[in-house]
Amino acid sequence: MADFLGSIAQGVEKGDDKQVVELAGKALESGLAARDILEKGLVPGIQALGQRFKDGTAYLPEILVSCRAMNRGVEVLKPHLGDADIGNKGTVIVGTVEGDMHDIGKNLVKLMLESNGFRVEDLGADVVPDVFVNAVRDGQADIVALSALLTMTMVEMPNVIGALKEAGLRDKVKILIGGAPITRQFADEIGAEGFAEDCASAVDEAARLMAL
């Protein structure tokens, strides 16, 4: 049993989607519970890759192929998970702020969050504050994650926070911000609870915010 889980984790970390699909199927046939395969095989694999990324020994292309392998494995397990909620760690609304069309970093954060058990609602790029407000109002969001690549658009982040306050929704969510010009100091200045410098750190920070 442990061999299956360890090999699945290695397959995810290497981005070998064929290996992951094959082993996930065999693990199910052997009697392993789908939830155990997910939580003790797939998730540790993507977490190990995330740690390597933070350590500087893995790079963005590896993140992409590992997330693909992870998602292929999840597809195999889904019919066997019953009513279990895969995205059970929390719900995150993500979007790039108004005036900024860059979305590569945001998309990587979305992939990593989903692969680590979060449900993600992606609002896209160039998102005005009211769209964030409406998404929080209409859903059960725990975290609003704001992205900006440009120094000239990072000033839109406090506008989103202000709009949430004006709508009476600020206390319902935690704010997580990131992007090339963003720092922890800036997060503190605008009252954002979370800051992440890359897609792997965003997962750790989202988990930390959920525990607050």
Stockholm file with secondary structure:
# STOCKHOLM 1.0

chainA/1-212         MADFLGSIAQGVEKGDDKQVVELAGKALESGLAARDILEKGLVPGIQALGQRFKDGTAYLPEILVSCRAMNRGVEVLKPHLGDADIGNKGTVIVGTVEGDMHDIGKNLVKLMLESNGFRVEDLGADVVPDVFVNAVRDGQADIVALSALLTMTMVEMPNVIGALKEAGLRDKVKILIGGAPITRQFADEIGAEGFAEDCASAVDEAARLMAL
#=GR chainA/1-212 SS CHHHHHHHHHHHHHTCHHHHHHHHHHHHHTTCCHHHHIIIIIHHHHHHHHHHHHHTSSCHHHHHHHHHHHHHHHHHHGGGSTTCCSSCSCEEEEEEBTTCCCCHHHHHHHHHHHHTTCEEEECCSSBCHHHHHHHHHHSCCSEEEEECCSTTTGGGHHHHHHHHHHTTCGGGCEEEEESTTCCHHHHHHHTCSEEESSHHHHHHHHHHHHHC
#=GC SS_cons         CHHHHHHHHHHHHHTCHHHHHHHHHHHHHTTCCHHHHIIIIIHHHHHHHHHHHHHTSSCHHHHHHHHHHHHHHHHHHGGGSTTCCSSCSCEEEEEEBTTCCCCHHHHHHHHHHHHTTCEEEECCSSBCHHHHHHHHHHSCCSEEEEECCSTTTGGGHHHHHHHHHHTTCGGGCEEEEESTTCCHHHHHHHTCSEEESSHHHHHHHHHHHHHC
//
